[in-house]
């Protein structure tokens, strides 16, 4: 299985990272004028994190 290489600590960190970026994405309307920039930044960070995690697992 693909995730057999990942330790519990690494998987927990990935879940925490995913949750934190989701909170930032959903909380963006609190910034009113900057909401779109916050969403773009949160989505970019999330995508970079997921790609980094996948590269780490696959290599």
mmJSON file of the N, C-alpha and C atoms, coordinates in Angstrom:
{"data_MODEL":{"atom_site":{
"group_PDB":["ATOM","ATOM","ATOM","ATOM","ATOM","ATOM","ATOM","ATOM","ATOM","ATOM","ATOM","ATOM","ATOM","ATOM","ATOM","ATOM","ATOM","ATOM","ATOM","ATOM","ATOM","ATOM","ATOM","ATOM","ATOM","ATOM","ATOM","ATOM","ATOM","ATOM","ATOM","ATOM","ATOM","ATOM","ATOM","ATOM","ATOM","ATOM","ATOM","ATOM","ATOM","ATOM","ATOM","ATOM","ATOM","ATOM","ATOM","ATOM","ATOM","ATOM","ATOM","ATOM","ATOM","ATOM","ATOM","ATOM","ATOM","ATOM","ATOM","ATOM","ATOM","ATOM","ATOM","ATOM","ATOM","ATOM","ATOM","ATOM","ATOM","ATOM","ATOM","ATOM","ATOM","ATOM","ATOM","ATOM","ATOM","ATOM","ATOM","ATOM","ATOM","ATOM","ATOM","ATOM","ATOM","ATOM","ATOM","ATOM","ATOM","ATOM","ATOM","ATOM","ATOM","ATOM","ATOM","ATOM","ATOM","ATOM","ATOM","ATOM","ATOM","ATOM","ATOM","ATOM","ATOM","ATOM","ATOM","ATOM","ATOM","ATOM","ATOM","ATOM","ATOM","ATOM","ATOM","ATOM","ATOM","ATOM","ATOM","ATOM","ATOM","ATOM","ATOM","ATOM","ATOM","ATOM","ATOM","ATOM","ATOM","ATOM","ATOM","ATOM","ATOM","ATOM","ATOM","ATOM","ATOM","ATOM","ATOM","ATOM","ATOM","ATOM","ATOM","ATOM","ATOM","ATOM","ATOM","ATOM","ATOM","ATOM","ATOM","ATOM","ATOM","ATOM","ATOM","ATOM","ATOM","ATOM","ATOM","ATOM","ATOM","ATOM","ATOM","ATOM","ATOM","ATOM","ATOM","ATOM","ATOM","ATOM","ATOM","ATOM","ATOM","ATOM","ATOM","ATOM","ATOM"],
"id":[1,2,3,4,5,6,7,8,9,10,11,12,13,14,15,16,17,18,19,20,21,22,23,24,25,26,27,28,29,30,31,32,33,34,35,36,37,38,39,40,41,42,43,44,45,46,47,48,49,50,51,52,53,54,55,56,57,58,59,60,61,62,63,64,65,66,67,68,69,70,71,72,73,74,75,76,77,78,79,80,81,82,83,84,85,86,87,88,89,90,91,92,93,94,95,96,97,98,99,100,101,102,103,104,105,106,107,108,109,110,111,112,113,114,115,116,117,118,119,120,121,122,123,124,125,126,127,128,129,130,131,132,133,134,135,136,137,138,139,140,141,142,143,144,145,146,147,148,149,150,151,152,153,154,155,156,157,158,159,160,161,162,163,164,165,166,167,168,169,170,171,172,173,174,175,176,177],
"type_symbol":["N","C","C","N","C","C","N","C","C","N","C","C","N","C","C","N","C","C","N","C","C","N","C","C","N","C","C","N","C","C","N","C","C","N","C","C","N","C","C","N","C","C","N","C","C","N","C","C","N","C","C","N","C","C","N","C","C","N","C","C","N","C","C","N","C","C","N","C","C","N","C","C","N","C","C","N","C","C","N","C","C","N","C","C","N","C","C","N","C","C","N","C","C","N","C","C","N","C","C","N","C","C","N","C","C","N","C","C","N","C","C","N","C","C","N","C","C","N","C","C","N","C","C","N","C","C","N","C","C","N","C","C","N","C","C","N","C","C","N","C","C","N","C","C","N","C","C","N","C","C","N","C","C","N","C","C","N","C","C","N","C","C","N","C","C","N","C","C","N","C","C","N","C","C","N","C","C"],
"label_atom_id":["N","CA","C","N","CA","C","N","CA","C","N","CA","C","N","CA","C","N","CA","C","N","CA","C","N","CA","C","N","CA","C","N","CA","C","N","CA","C","N","CA","C","N","CA","C","N","CA","C","N","CA","C","N","CA","C","N","CA","C","N","CA","C","N","CA","C","N","CA","C","N","CA","C","N","CA","C","N","CA","C","N","CA","C","N","CA","C","N","CA","C","N","CA","C","N","CA","C","N","CA","C","N","CA","C","N","CA","C","N","CA","C","N","CA","C","N","CA","C","N","CA","C","N","CA","C","N","CA","C","N","CA","C","N","CA","C","N","CA","C","N","CA","C","N","CA","C","N","CA","C","N","CA","C","N","CA","C","N","CA","C","N","CA","C","N","CA","C","N","CA","C","N","CA","C","N","CA","C","N","CA","C","N","CA","C","N","CA","C","N","CA","C","N","CA","C","N","CA","C","N","CA","C","N","CA","C"],
"label_alt_id":[null,null,null,null,null,null,null,null,null,null,null,null,null,null,null,null,null,null,null,null,null,null,null,null,null,null,null,null,null,null,null,null,null,null,null,null,null,null,null,null,null,null,null,null,null,null,null,null,null,null,null,null,null,null,null,null,null,null,null,null,null,null,null,null,null,null,null,null,null,null,null,null,null,null,null,null,null,null,null,null,null,null,null,null,null,null,null,null,null,null,null,null,null,null,null,null,null,null,null,null,null,null,null,null,null,null,null,null,null,null,null,null,null,null,null,null,null,null,null,null,null,null,null,null,null,null,null,null,null,null,null,null,null,null,null,null,null,null,null,null,null,null,null,null,null,null,null,null,null,null,null,null,null,null,null,null,null,null,null,null,null,null,null,null,null,null,null,null,null,null,null,null,null,null,null,null,null],
"label_comp_id":["UNK","UNK","UNK","UNK","UNK","UNK","UNK","UNK","UNK","UNK","UNK","UNK","UNK","UNK","UNK","UNK","UNK","UNK","UNK","UNK","UNK","UNK","UNK","UNK","UNK","UNK","UNK","UNK","UNK","UNK","UNK","UNK","UNK","UNK","UNK","UNK","UNK","UNK","UNK","UNK","UNK","UNK","UNK","UNK","UNK","UNK","UNK","UNK","UNK","UNK","UNK","UNK","UNK","UNK","UNK","UNK","UNK","UNK","UNK","UNK","UNK","UNK","UNK","UNK","UNK","UNK","UNK","UNK","UNK","UNK","UNK","UNK","UNK","UNK","UNK","UNK","UNK","UNK","UNK","UNK","UNK","UNK","UNK","UNK","UNK","UNK","UNK","UNK","UNK","UNK","UNK","UNK","UNK","UNK","UNK","UNK","UNK","UNK","UNK","UNK","UNK","UNK","UNK","UNK","UNK","UNK","UNK","UNK","UNK","UNK","UNK","UNK","UNK","UNK","UNK","UNK","UNK","UNK","UNK","UNK","UNK","UNK","UNK","UNK","UNK","UNK","UNK","UNK","UNK","UNK","UNK","UNK","UNK","UNK","UNK","UNK","UNK","UNK","UNK","UNK","UNK","UNK","UNK","UNK","UNK","UNK","UNK","UNK","UNK","UNK","UNK","UNK","UNK","UNK","UNK","UNK","UNK","UNK","UNK","UNK","UNK","UNK","UNK","UNK","UNK","UNK","UNK","UNK","UNK","UNK","UNK","UNK","UNK","UNK","UNK","UNK","UNK"],
"label_asym_id":["A","A","A","A","A","A","A","A","A","A","A","A","A","A","A","A","A","A","A","A","A","A","A","A","A","A","A","A","A","A","A","A","A","A","A","A","A","A","A","A","A","A","A","A","A","A","A","A","A","A","A","A","A","A","A","A","A","A","A","A","A","A","A","A","A","A","A","A","A","A","A","A","A","A","A","A","A","A","A","A","A","A","A","A","A","A","A","A","A","A","A","A","A","A","A","A","A","A","A","A","A","A","A","A","A","A","A","A","A","A","A","A","A","A","A","A","A","A","A","A","A","A","A","A","A","A","A","A","A","A","A","A","A","A","A","A","A","A","A","A","A","A","A","A","A","A","A","A","A","A","A","A","A","A","A","A","A","A","A","A","A","A","A","A","A","A","A","A","A","A","A","A","A","A","A","A","A"],
"label_entity_id":["1","1","1","1","1","1","1","1","1","1","1","1","1","1","1","1","1","1","1","1","1","1","1","1","1","1","1","1","1","1","1","1","1","1","1","1","1","1","1","1","1","1","1","1","1","1","1","1","1","1","1","1","1","1","1","1","1","1","1","1","1","1","1","1","1","1","1","1","1","1","1","1","1","1","1","1","1","1","1","1","1","1","1","1","1","1","1","1","1","1","1","1","1","1","1","1","1","1","1","1","1","1","1","1","1","1","1","1","1","1","1","1","1","1","1","1","1","1","1","1","1","1","1","1","1","1","1","1","1","1","1","1","1","1","1","1","1","1","1","1","1","1","1","1","1","1","1","1","1","1","1","1","1","1","1","1","1","1","1","1","1","1","1","1","1","1","1","1","1","1","1","1","1","1","1","1","1"],
"label_seq_id":[1,1,1,2,2,2,3,3,3,4,4,4,5,5,5,6,6,6,7,7,7,8,8,8,9,9,9,10,10,10,11,11,11,12,12,12,13,13,13,14,14,14,15,15,15,16,16,16,17,17,17,18,18,18,19,19,19,20,20,20,21,21,21,22,22,22,23,23,23,24,24,24,25,25,25,26,26,26,27,27,27,28,28,28,29,29,29,30,30,30,31,31,31,32,32,32,33,33,33,34,34,34,35,35,35,36,36,36,37,37,37,38,38,38,39,39,39,40,40,40,41,41,41,42,42,42,43,43,43,44,44,44,45,45,45,46,46,46,47,47,47,48,48,48,49,49,49,50,50,50,51,51,51,52,52,52,53,53,53,54,54,54,55,55,55,56,56,56,57,57,57,58,58,58,59,59,59],
"pdbx_PDB_ins_code":[null,null,null,null,null,null,null,null,null,null,null,null,null,null,null,null,null,null,null,null,null,null,null,null,null,null,null,null,null,null,null,null,null,null,null,null,null,null,null,null,null,null,null,null,null,null,null,null,null,null,null,null,null,null,null,null,null,null,null,null,null,null,null,null,null,null,null,null,null,null,null,null,null,null,null,null,null,null,null,null,null,null,null,null,null,null,null,null,null,null,null,null,null,null,null,null,null,null,null,null,null,null,null,null,null,null,null,null,null,null,null,null,null,null,null,null,null,null,null,null,null,null,null,null,null,null,null,null,null,null,null,null,null,null,null,null,null,null,null,null,null,null,null,null,null,null,null,null,null,null,null,null,null,null,null,null,null,null,null,null,null,null,null,null,null,null,null,null,null,null,null,null,null,null,null,null,null],
"Cartn_x":[0.838,0.0,0.878,0.379,1.156,1.539,0.628,0.894,1.591,2.022,2.758,4.104,4.646,5.941,5.854,4.664,4.473,4.249,4.956,4.775,3.511,3.075,1.883,2.076,3.267,3.558,3.459,3.972,3.903,2.466,1.687,0.289,-0.509,-0.217,-0.885,-0.526,0.728,1.14,0.426,0.249,-0.46,-1.924,-2.541,-3.937,-4.059,-3.121,-3.125,-2.937,-2.031,-1.783,-3.025,-3.675,-4.901,-6.01,-6.152,-7.166,-6.896,-5.629,-5.274,-5.521,-5.196,-5.444,-6.936,-7.706,-9.159,-9.769,-9.309,-9.799,-9.466,-8.26,-7.879,-8.742,-9.02,-9.836,-11.269,-11.842,-13.212,-13.336,-12.271,-12.287,-11.922,-11.656,-11.243,-12.248,-13.56,-14.501,-14.332,-13.674,-13.427,-12.495,-11.734,-10.788,-11.382,-12.634,-13.413,-12.705,-11.988,-11.352,-10.241,-9.59,-8.458,-8.869,-10.168,-10.649,-10.146,-10.172,-9.729,-8.239,-7.458,-6.009,-5.735,-6.483,-6.302,-6.66,-7.748,-8.133,-7.101,-6.584,-5.562,-4.304,-3.909,-2.718,-2.933,-4.097,-4.374,-4.405,-5.041,-5.088,-3.693,-2.893,-1.532,-0.681,-0.777,-0.014,-0.469,-1.78,-2.311,-1.824,-1.907,-1.467,0.028,0.815,2.259,2.541,1.798,1.982,1.617,0.516,0.1,1.114,1.563,2.574,3.869,4.269,5.478,5.333,4.166,3.918,3.942,3.312,3.318,4.709,5.477,6.856,7.664,7.459,8.168,7.821,6.533,6.091,6.556,6.516,6.85,8.338,9.155,10.608,11.295],
"Cartn_y":[-1.19,0.0,1.248,2.297,3.526,4.164,4.196,4.905,4.046,2.848,2.027,2.648,3.469,4.099,5.277,5.786,6.996,6.633,7.334,7.083,7.777,7.385,7.995,9.484,9.886,11.305,12.115,11.584,12.282,12.398,11.341,11.377,12.355,12.41,13.366,14.799,15.041,16.373,16.756,15.808,16.083,16.415,15.712,16.012,17.384,17.724,19.035,20.145,19.928,20.902,21.099,20.006,20.086,20.816,20.546,21.223,22.702,23.047,24.464,25.261,24.688,25.417,25.506,24.499,24.554,25.644,25.773,26.835,28.202,28.354,29.634,29.923,28.904,29.083,29.463,28.774,29.064,30.358,30.743,31.964,33.208,33.071,34.2,35.354,35.112,36.239,37.199,36.765,37.654,38.807,38.649,39.677,40.634,40.492,41.317,41.622,42.71,43.117,42.161,41.557,40.676,39.211,38.916,37.532,36.718,37.3,36.561,36.241,37.187,36.934,35.861,35.882,34.872,33.495,33.406,32.113,31.613,32.509,32.111,31.644,32.374,31.984,30.637,30.444,29.181,28.017,28.218,27.156,26.85,27.878,27.669,26.913,27.291,26.612,25.167,24.939,23.588,22.712,23.226,22.454,22.16,23.154,22.931,21.891,21.944,20.969,19.566,19.421,18.098,17.544,18.376,17.913,17.53,18.327,18.005,16.7,16.485,15.247,14.047,14.183,13.088,12.788,13.817,13.603,12.909,13.32,12.697,11.21,10.891,9.501,8.66,9.227,8.441,8.28,9.148,9.038,8.335],
"Cartn_z":[0.0,0.0,0.0,-0.587,-0.758,0.575,1.532,2.787,3.839,3.496,4.455,4.811,3.933,4.17,5.123,5.372,6.155,7.617,8.509,9.932,10.42,11.6,12.183,12.424,12.817,13.06,11.78,10.695,9.409,8.915,9.09,8.675,9.529,10.815,11.695,11.297,10.936,10.483,9.192,8.289,7.044,7.31,8.243,8.597,9.239,10.105,10.752,9.726,8.798,7.733,6.869,6.528,5.732,6.465,7.746,8.549,8.702,8.899,9.067,7.797,6.659,5.421,5.116,5.508,5.318,6.188,7.409,8.296,7.699,7.172,6.555,5.336,4.549,3.345,3.713,4.691,5.084,5.903,6.579,7.374,6.588,5.311,4.473,4.461,4.499,4.489,5.672,6.717,7.855,7.473,6.423,5.984,4.951,4.651,3.734,2.427,2.334,1.067,0.631,1.584,1.281,1.15,1.173,1.195,0.001,-1.171,-2.359,-2.272,-1.804,-1.672,-0.629,0.467,1.507,0.959,0.207,-0.383,-1.384,-2.198,-3.176,-2.454,-1.412,-0.645,0.045,0.662,1.351,0.364,-0.781,-1.794,-2.33,-2.559,-3.059,-2.054,-0.794,0.259,0.381,0.291,0.397,-0.757,-1.958,-3.133,-3.051,-2.65,-2.502,-1.417,-0.326,0.745,0.319,-0.388,-0.868,-1.858,-2.779,-3.74,-3.035,-2.059,-1.288,-0.532,0.059,0.8,-0.14,-1.31,-2.278,-2.796,-3.073,-3.519,-2.439,-1.175,-0.057,0.059,-0.106,0.018,-1.161,-2.355,-3.542,-3.782,-3.21,-3.443,-2.325],
"occupancy":[1.0,1.0,1.0,1.0,1.0,1.0,1.0,1.0,1.0,1.0,1.0,1.0,1.0,1.0,1.0,1.0,1.0,1.0,1.0,1.0,1.0,1.0,1.0,1.0,1.0,1.0,1.0,1.0,1.0,1.0,1.0,1.0,1.0,1.0,1.0,1.0,1.0,1.0,1.0,1.0,1.0,1.0,1.0,1.0,1.0,1.0,1.0,1.0,1.0,1.0,1.0,1.0,1.0,1.0,1.0,1.0,1.0,1.0,1.0,1.0,1.0,1.0,1.0,1.0,1.0,1.0,1.0,1.0,1.0,1.0,1.0,1.0,1.0,1.0,1.0,1.0,1.0,1.0,1.0,1.0,1.0,1.0,1.0,1.0,1.0,1.0,1.0,1.0,1.0,1.0,1.0,1.0,1.0,1.0,1.0,1.0,1.0,1.0,1.0,1.0,1.0,1.0,1.0,1.0,1.0,1.0,1.0,1.0,1.0,1.0,1.0,1.0,1.0,1.0,1.0,1.0,1.0,1.0,1.0,1.0,1.0,1.0,1.0,1.0,1.0,1.0,1.0,1.0,1.0,1.0,1.0,1.0,1.0,1.0,1.0,1.0,1.0,1.0,1.0,1.0,1.0,1.0,1.0,1.0,1.0,1.0,1.0,1.0,1.0,1.0,1.0,1.0,1.0,1.0,1.0,1.0,1.0,1.0,1.0,1.0,1.0,1.0,1.0,1.0,1.0,1.0,1.0,1.0,1.0,1.0,1.0,1.0,1.0,1.0,1.0,1.0,1.0],
"B_iso_or_equiv":[0.0,0.0,0.0,0.0,0.0,0.0,0.0,0.0,0.0,0.0,0.0,0.0,0.0,0.0,0.0,0.0,0.0,0.0,0.0,0.0,0.0,0.0,0.0,0.0,0.0,0.0,0.0,0.0,0.0,0.0,0.0,0.0,0.0,0.0,0.0,0.0,0.0,0.0,0.0,0.0,0.0,0.0,0.0,0.0,0.0,0.0,0.0,0.0,0.0,0.0,0.0,0.0,0.0,0.0,0.0,0.0,0.0,0.0,0.0,0.0,0.0,0.0,0.0,0.0,0.0,0.0,0.0,0.0,0.0,0.0,0.0,0.0,0.0,0.0,0.0,0.0,0.0,0.0,0.0,0.0,0.0,0.0,0.0,0.0,0.0,0.0,0.0,0.0,0.0,0.0,0.0,0.0,0.0,0.0,0.0,0.0,0.0,0.0,0.0,0.0,0.0,0.0,0.0,0.0,0.0,0.0,0.0,0.0,0.0,0.0,0.0,0.0,0.0,0.0,0.0,0.0,0.0,0.0,0.0,0.0,0.0,0.0,0.0,0.0,0.0,0.0,0.0,0.0,0.0,0.0,0.0,0.0,0.0,0.0,0.0,0.0,0.0,0.0,0.0,0.0,0.0,0.0,0.0,0.0,0.0,0.0,0.0,0.0,0.0,0.0,0.0,0.0,0.0,0.0,0.0,0.0,0.0,0.0,0.0,0.0,0.0,0.0,0.0,0.0,0.0,0.0,0.0,0.0,0.0,0.0,0.0,0.0,0.0,0.0,0.0,0.0,0.0],
"pdbx_formal_charge":[null,null,null,null,null,null,null,null,null,null,null,null,null,null,null,null,null,null,null,null,null,null,null,null,null,null,null,null,null,null,null,null,null,null,null,null,null,null,null,null,null,null,null,null,null,null,null,null,null,null,null,null,null,null,null,null,null,null,null,null,null,null,null,null,null,null,null,null,null,null,null,null,null,null,null,null,null,null,null,null,null,null,null,null,null,null,null,null,null,null,null,null,null,null,null,null,null,null,null,null,null,null,null,null,null,null,null,null,null,null,null,null,null,null,null,null,null,null,null,null,null,null,null,null,null,null,null,null,null,null,null,null,null,null,null,null,null,null,null,null,null,null,null,null,null,null,null,null,null,null,null,null,null,null,null,null,null,null,null,null,null,null,null,null,null,null,null,null,null,null,null,null,null,null,null,null,null],
"auth_seq_id":[1,1,1,2,2,2,3,3,3,4,4,4,5,5,5,6,6,6,7,7,7,8,8,8,9,9,9,10,10,10,11,11,11,12,12,12,13,13,13,14,14,14,15,15,15,16,16,16,17,17,17,18,18,18,19,19,19,20,20,20,21,21,21,22,22,22,23,23,23,24,24,24,25,25,25,26,26,26,27,27,27,28,28,28,29,29,29,30,30,30,31,31,31,32,32,32,33,33,33,34,34,34,35,35,35,36,36,36,37,37,37,38,38,38,39,39,39,40,40,40,41,41,41,42,42,42,43,43,43,44,44,44,45,45,45,46,46,46,47,47,47,48,48,48,49,49,49,50,50,50,51,51,51,52,52,52,53,53,53,54,54,54,55,55,55,56,56,56,57,57,57,58,58,58,59,59,59],
"auth_comp_id":["UNK","UNK","UNK","UNK","UNK","UNK","UNK","UNK","UNK","UNK","UNK","UNK","UNK","UNK","UNK","UNK","UNK","UNK","UNK","UNK","UNK","UNK","UNK","UNK","UNK","UNK","UNK","UNK","UNK","UNK","UNK","UNK","UNK","UNK","UNK","UNK","UNK","UNK","UNK","UNK","UNK","UNK","UNK","UNK","UNK","UNK","UNK","UNK","UNK","UNK","UNK","UNK","UNK","UNK","UNK","UNK","UNK","UNK","UNK","UNK","UNK","UNK","UNK","UNK","UNK","UNK","UNK","UNK","UNK","UNK","UNK","UNK","UNK","UNK","UNK","UNK","UNK","UNK","UNK","UNK","UNK","UNK","UNK","UNK","UNK","UNK","UNK","UNK","UNK","UNK","UNK","UNK","UNK","UNK","UNK","UNK","UNK","UNK","UNK","UNK","UNK","UNK","UNK","UNK","UNK","UNK","UNK","UNK","UNK","UNK","UNK","UNK","UNK","UNK","UNK","UNK","UNK","UNK","UNK","UNK","UNK","UNK","UNK","UNK","UNK","UNK","UNK","UNK","UNK","UNK","UNK","UNK","UNK","UNK","UNK","UNK","UNK","UNK","UNK","UNK","UNK","UNK","UNK","UNK","UNK","UNK","UNK","UNK","UNK","UNK","UNK","UNK","UNK","UNK","UNK","UNK","UNK","UNK","UNK","UNK","UNK","UNK","UNK","UNK","UNK","UNK","UNK","UNK","UNK","UNK","UNK","UNK","UNK","UNK","UNK","UNK","UNK"],
"auth_asym_id":["A","A","A","A","A","A","A","A","A","A","A","A","A","A","A","A","A","A","A","A","A","A","A","A","A","A","A","A","A","A","A","A","A","A","A","A","A","A","A","A","A","A","A","A","A","A","A","A","A","A","A","A","A","A","A","A","A","A","A","A","A","A","A","A","A","A","A","A","A","A","A","A","A","A","A","A","A","A","A","A","A","A","A","A","A","A","A","A","A","A","A","A","A","A","A","A","A","A","A","A","A","A","A","A","A","A","A","A","A","A","A","A","A","A","A","A","A","A","A","A","A","A","A","A","A","A","A","A","A","A","A","A","A","A","A","A","A","A","A","A","A","A","A","A","A","A","A","A","A","A","A","A","A","A","A","A","A","A","A","A","A","A","A","A","A","A","A","A","A","A","A","A","A","A","A","A","A"],
"auth_atom_id":["N","CA","C","N","CA","C","N","CA","C","N","CA","C","N","CA","C","N","CA","C","N","CA","C","N","CA","C","N","CA","C","N","CA","C","N","CA","C","N","CA","C","N","CA","C","N","CA","C","N","CA","C","N","CA","C","N","CA","C","N","CA","C","N","CA","C","N","CA","C","N","CA","C","N","CA","C","N","CA","C","N","CA","C","N","CA","C","N","CA","C","N","CA","C","N","CA","C","N","CA","C","N","CA","C","N","CA","C","N","CA","C","N","CA","C","N","CA","C","N","CA","C","N","CA","C","N","CA","C","N","CA","C","N","CA","C","N","CA","C","N","CA","C","N","CA","C","N","CA","C","N","CA","C","N","CA","C","N","CA","C","N","CA","C","N","CA","C","N","CA","C","N","CA","C","N","CA","C","N","CA","C","N","CA","C","N","CA","C","N","CA","C","N","CA","C","N","CA","C","N","CA","C","N","CA","C"],
"pdbx_PDB_model_num":[1,1,1,1,1,1,1,1,1,1,1,1,1,1,1,1,1,1,1,1,1,1,1,1,1,1,1,1,1,1,1,1,1,1,1,1,1,1,1,1,1,1,1,1,1,1,1,1,1,1,1,1,1,1,1,1,1,1,1,1,1,1,1,1,1,1,1,1,1,1,1,1,1,1,1,1,1,1,1,1,1,1,1,1,1,1,1,1,1,1,1,1,1,1,1,1,1,1,1,1,1,1,1,1,1,1,1,1,1,1,1,1,1,1,1,1,1,1,1,1,1,1,1,1,1,1,1,1,1,1,1,1,1,1,1,1,1,1,1,1,1,1,1,1,1,1,1,1,1,1,1,1,1,1,1,1,1,1,1,1,1,1,1,1,1,1,1,1,1,1,1,1,1,1,1,1,1]
}}}
